[in-house]
Amino acid sequence: MSRLPSHKLKQYLERPEGELDLHGLNRIEAEREVGDFLDKAASLGWKKVKIITGRGLNSPSGHAILKEHVQAYLRRHSYRFRIAKGSEGGPGSLIVELG
């Protein structure tokens, strides 16, 4: 059996355990989906998830309204989160810490 190089093992262990893609949803739908997803992830004991909001490139204003709304939701509910690194999906994704 071969071993994973330490840098590959670290990448594997740091990957989110699940992801939710919000493309095509409005703010109300997205908020409901995020709440349900985070509740389910917590019940499964997941520690880190990714939420894909998009960058707002296709919105009429070219502004990431959904991303800002989801960030506000996460703050209101005291979730720790950050913008995803390029290797994790980049600025159109958020990494949420659950535990």
C-alpha positions in Angstrom: 0.0 0.0 0.0 1.4 3.4 -0.9 1.4 6.4 1.4 0.1 9.8 0.5 2.8 12.5 0.5 2.3 14.8 3.5 1.2 17.7 1.4 -1.5 15.6 -0.3 -2.7 14.3 3.0 -3.0 17.8 4.3 -5.0 18.9 1.2 -7.3 15.9 1.6 -7.9 16.5 5.3 -8.6 20.2 4.8 -11.3 19.6 2.1 -14.9 20.5 2.9 -17.1 17.6 3.8 -20.0 18.9 1.7 -21.0 21.8 -0.6 -24.1 23.7 -1.5 -24.5 25.4 -4.9 -26.8 28.4 -4.8 -26.6 29.4 -8.5 -30.0 30.3 -9.9 -31.7 30.9 -6.5 -33.1 34.2 -5.2 -32.2 35.6 -1.7 -35.2 34.0 0.0 -34.6 30.6 -1.6 -30.9 30.8 -0.9 -31.4 31.6 2.8 -33.7 28.7 3.3 -31.3 26.3 1.5 -28.3 27.6 3.5 -30.2 27.1 6.8 -31.3 23.6 5.9 -27.9 22.6 4.6 -26.0 23.9 7.7 -28.5 22.2 10.1 -28.0 18.9 8.2 -24.2 19.3 8.0 -24.1 19.9 11.8 -26.3 16.9 12.5 -23.9 14.7 10.4 -21.0 16.0 12.5 -19.3 17.8 9.5 -16.7 20.4 10.5 -16.3 22.3 7.2 -18.5 23.0 4.2 -18.4 25.0 1.1 -21.3 27.3 -0.1 -21.1 28.4 -3.7 -22.7 31.7 -4.2 -21.1 32.8 -7.5 -19.4 36.1 -8.1 -22.4 38.0 -9.5 -21.1 38.1 -13.0 -24.5 37.3 -14.5 -26.5 39.6 -12.2 -28.0 42.7 -13.9 -25.8 44.9 -11.8 -22.7 42.7 -12.1 -22.6 42.7 -8.3 -22.6 39.7 -6.0 -25.8 40.3 -4.2 -26.4 36.7 -3.2 -22.9 36.4 -1.8 -23.4 39.5 0.4 -26.8 38.2 1.6 -25.4 34.8 2.5 -22.5 36.4 4.4 -24.9 38.5 6.4 -26.9 35.4 7.2 -23.8 33.6 8.4 -22.8 36.6 10.6 -26.4 36.8 12.1 -26.2 33.2 13.0 -22.6 33.4 14.4 -21.0 31.1 11.8 -17.3 31.4 11.2 -16.6 31.6 7.5 -14.1 33.0 4.9 -13.8 33.5 1.2 -12.5 30.4 -0.5 -9.0 30.3 -1.7 -8.4 29.8 -5.5 -7.8 26.1 -5.0 -11.1 25.8 -3.0 -13.3 27.6 -5.6 -12.2 31.2 -5.3 -14.2 34.3 -4.6 -17.5 32.8 -5.6 -17.4 30.4 -2.7 -17.5 30.6 1.1 -15.9 28.1 3.5 -17.9 27.7 6.7 -16.5 26.2 9.9 -19.1 24.2 11.8 -17.3 23.0 14.9 
